Amino acid sequence: MNAIRQKTTAVLSALALVLGMTTTAQAGLFNTSPIDTWEGAGAVFNNAGGSGVIVWFLILLALMLAVIITAARTEKRHEREHG
């Protein structure tokens, strides 16, 4: 039991060390942006006003309907077979 406790303690210590190193590295990444101000910044909207959104919506709708119809057919077939 003591050996298991020692291994558990060693693993938890190593995990804490790794997590400590990770958070320290992440903290070092804050405030490193070359951008100092948001003046003159603009927004970019990809596919805004284009037909891409409508096309993907129609593809999504077709896939959803295919799944629903297939599931309904399968349920109906199984109901007929198994009563």
Buried (B, 14 or more C-beta within 10 A) or exposed (E): EEEEEEEEEEEEEEEEEEEEEEEEEEEEEEEEEEEEEEEEEEEEEEEEEEEEEEEEEEEEEEEEEEEEEEEEEEEEEEEEEEE
